[in-house]
Amino acid sequence: IQQSRCLTIIQNKIIDLTHFIEDHPGGSKLLKIYVGKNATQGFFGPLNNHTKTAQMLVDKLAIGILKSTKSE
């Protein structure tokens, strides 16, 4: 049985939260809100004060880059 992956987007990076979600210091419930959604504002918003370590973890959990579909 394959476990479903928990993916989110932060600054156009596709982040795999699957193995981190239960270890999130703010609780898994908070992260589950953003599964399948763009979490950029939640991560950098005024209510959160994520450390450089948290920002580095985002880079470590990134599995790809979301390409823009808009014509430039």
Phi, psi and chi 1 to 4 in degrees:
 res  aa     phi    psi   chi1   chi2   chi3   chi4
   1 ILE       -  125.8  -61.5  174.0      -      -
   2 GLN   -93.3  129.7 -177.2  178.9    9.0      -
   3 GLN   -74.8  140.4  178.7 -178.7    1.4      -
   4 SER   -65.7  145.8  -63.4      -      -      -
   5 ARG   -89.4  146.0  -67.4  168.4   77.4  179.4
   6 CYS  -105.0  103.2  -62.1      -      -      -
   7 LEU  -112.9  147.0  -55.9  176.4      -      -
   8 THR  -144.4  174.4 -168.4      -      -      -
   9 ILE  -120.6  132.2  -56.8  -66.6      -      -
  10 ILE  -135.2  118.7  -62.1  176.3      -      -
  11 GLN    49.0   50.5  -70.1 -171.7  -43.9      -
  12 ASN    64.3   11.0  -68.8  -23.7      -      -
  13 LYS   -97.6  133.3  -63.0  174.5 -171.8  169.5
  14 ILE   -84.5  118.2  -57.5  166.8      -      -
  15 ILE  -109.5  127.8  -49.0  -59.2      -      -
  16 ASP   -95.2  106.1 -172.8  -14.0      -      -
  17 LEU   -91.1   -0.7  -60.3  171.8      -      -
  18 THR   -47.8  -49.2  -53.6      -      -      -
  19 HIS   -93.3   -4.2  -60.3  -69.1      -      -
  20 PHE  -105.2  -22.9  172.9   72.0      -      -
  21 ILE   -54.8  -38.8 -158.3  162.0      -      -
  22 GLU   -76.6  -15.4  -63.3  -61.1  -33.1      -
  23 ASP   -98.6   -0.9  -63.5  -33.5      -      -
  24 HIS   -60.8  127.8 -176.7 -103.6      -      -
  25 PRO   -57.9  -28.6  -24.6   32.9      -      -
  26 GLY   -87.6    0.9      -      -      -      -
  27 GLY    98.1  150.2      -      -      -      -
  28 SER   -68.2  -30.1   63.9      -      -      -
  29 LYS   -58.1  -39.4 -174.5  175.6 -179.9 -179.7
  30 LEU   -63.9  -44.7 -175.2   61.6      -      -
  31 LEU   -69.5  -35.7  -74.9 -174.0      -      -
  32 LYS   -61.6  -24.8  -71.9  177.5 -177.9  177.6
  33 ILE   -60.2  -33.2  -66.9  169.0      -      -
  34 TYR   -97.9   -0.5  -68.2  103.9      -      -
  35 VAL   -62.7  126.4  169.7      -      -      -
  36 GLY    81.3    7.3      -      -      -      -
  37 LYS  -130.7  172.1  -61.0  177.6 -176.5  174.4
  38 ASN   -84.3  119.3 -170.3  -34.4      -      -
  39 ALA  -104.4   12.9      -      -      -      -
  40 THR   -57.7  -49.7  -57.4      -      -      -
  41 GLN   -66.2  -36.5  -73.5 -174.3  -30.2      -
  42 GLY   -66.2  -37.5      -      -      -      -
  43 PHE   -73.2  -40.7 -172.0   80.7      -      -
  44 PHE  -103.7    3.9  -69.0  105.0      -      -
  45 GLY   -65.8  169.8      -      -      -      -
  46 PRO   -66.6  -19.4   23.7  -31.7      -      -
  47 LEU   -85.8  -10.3  -60.2  177.4      -      -
  48 ASN  -116.8  143.7  -62.2  -53.5      -      -
  49 ASN  -126.9   69.3 -172.1   17.6      -      -
  50 HIS   -70.3  138.1  -75.4  100.5      -      -
  51 THR   -78.3  169.9   62.8      -      -      -
  52 LYS   -60.2  -35.5  -68.6  -75.6 -175.3 -169.3
  53 THR   -62.0  -42.3  -57.1      -      -      -
  54 ALA   -64.2  -39.4      -      -      -      -
  55 GLN   -66.3  -36.8  -66.7  174.0   22.9      -
  56 MET   -68.5  -35.0  -70.7  178.8    0.7      -
  57 LEU   -64.2  -38.5 -179.3   60.0      -      -
  58 VAL   -57.2  -44.8  164.7      -      -      -
  59 ASP   -63.0  -37.6  -70.1  -24.1      -      -
  60 LYS   -68.7  -35.2 -177.9  178.2  177.0 -177.7
  61 LEU   -85.9   -6.2  -63.9  175.8      -      -
  62 ALA   -67.3  134.9      -      -      -      -
  63 ILE  -118.1   -0.4   59.4  168.8      -      -
  64 GLY   176.6  177.6      -      -      -      -
  65 ILE  -119.3  134.5  -58.5  -66.8      -      -
  66 LEU   -83.1  119.1 -175.7   65.3      -      -
  67 LYS   -80.7  143.9  -70.5  178.8   69.1  174.5
  68 SER   -72.0  141.4  174.9      -      -      -
  69 THR  -100.5   -0.4   57.2      -      -      -
  70 LYS   -82.4  143.5  -63.7  179.6 -177.9  178.2
  71 SER   -76.8  136.1  -61.2      -      -      -
  72 GLU  -107.0      -  -65.0 -175.7   30.5      -
